[in-house]
Amino acid sequence: MGDRTVLTRRNCRLASLLAFTFLALIQPVWAQDTATPQLHEPIKTEDKSETTAVKSEHIRLDSWIAYRLAKNPWLDKIAEADPRIVEAITEHSGPAKVLAQHRHLDKIAEADHYLCRRLTRWEGATQKLCRNPYVDKVVALDPEGIYFAINRKPEYARVLVKQNIFNNLAINEPDVVRNVQKHMK
């Protein structure tokens, strides 16, 4: 057979002995103590006395990332987890306009109660918000935004009145109706 290594009984015994020795050195998973997990020491700060978690107060997004998030069909779930995402999206006018057309805008507004104010900063987003079928729920949570928008541009009052949902808005928020009447003369 020449130079080929032949697997003999002796080589098999040696290989199995090495394998069993190696396996004996490794502690099996089921033998580890699961009641008290091994925790690493926390990272110390500069003064070496306390440990603190780093928390971002403000999320900054690129406008293209904001567009992608505004188009996301699961944005309502994302907003429930972290409402600062909605704030970051509405910092840009284009993504705010896309967000104002979102089909789950009512759920997003429940996660971020200042959504109406944030959307009405931008004229295009305000126009889309007034045409959204969930405008009554968004305005009910934060009517100040729509007051500001109607005072800035009375045309939004006409758009709101043409909505089928305006009756619900009138029942929930009578102050909005008074503000609209003031600009409809």
SULURZI-V509191 format. One record per backbone hydrogen bond with DSSP energy under -0.5 kcal/mol. NH is the residue of the N-H (numbers start at 1). CO is the residue of the C=O. If there is no record, write none. Layout:
BEGIN
nh=<NH | NH>
co=<CO | CO>
END
This chain:
BEGIN
nh=<4 | 6 | 8 | 12 | 13 | 14 | 15 | 16 | 17 | 18 | 19 | 20 | 21 | 22 | 23 | 24 | 25 | 26 | 28 | 31 | 32 | 34 | 37 | 39 | 45 | 48 | 55 | 60 | 66 | 67 | 68 | 69 | 70 | 71 | 72 | 72 | 75 | 77 | 78 | 79 | 80 | 81 | 82 | 85 | 86 | 87 | 88 | 89 | 90 | 91 | 92 | 96 | 97 | 98 | 99 | 100 | 101 | 101 | 102 | 105 | 108 | 109 | 110 | 111 | 112 | 115 | 118 | 119 | 120 | 121 | 122 | 126 | 127 | 128 | 129 | 130 | 131 | 132 | 132 | 135 | 138 | 139 | 140 | 141 | 142 | 145 | 146 | 147 | 148 | 149 | 150 | 151 | 152 | 153 | 156 | 157 | 158 | 159 | 160 | 161 | 162 | 163 | 163 | 166 | 167 | 169 | 170 | 171 | 172 | 173 | 176 | 177 | 178 | 179 | 180 | 181 | 182 | 183 | 183 | 184 | 184>
co=<1 | 4 | 6 | 8 | 9 | 10 | 11 | 12 | 13 | 14 | 15 | 16 | 17 | 18 | 19 | 20 | 21 | 22 | 26 | 28 | 29 | 32 | 35 | 37 | 50 | 45 | 53 | 58 | 62 | 63 | 64 | 65 | 66 | 67 | 68 | 69 | 72 | 74 | 74 | 75 | 76 | 77 | 78 | 82 | 83 | 83 | 84 | 85 | 86 | 88 | 89 | 92 | 93 | 94 | 95 | 96 | 97 | 98 | 99 | 102 | 104 | 105 | 106 | 107 | 108 | 112 | 114 | 115 | 116 | 118 | 119 | 122 | 123 | 124 | 125 | 126 | 127 | 128 | 129 | 132 | 134 | 135 | 136 | 137 | 138 | 142 | 142 | 143 | 144 | 145 | 146 | 147 | 148 | 149 | 153 | 154 | 154 | 155 | 156 | 157 | 158 | 159 | 160 | 163 | 164 | 165 | 166 | 167 | 168 | 169 | 173 | 173 | 174 | 175 | 176 | 177 | 178 | 179 | 180 | 180 | 181>
END
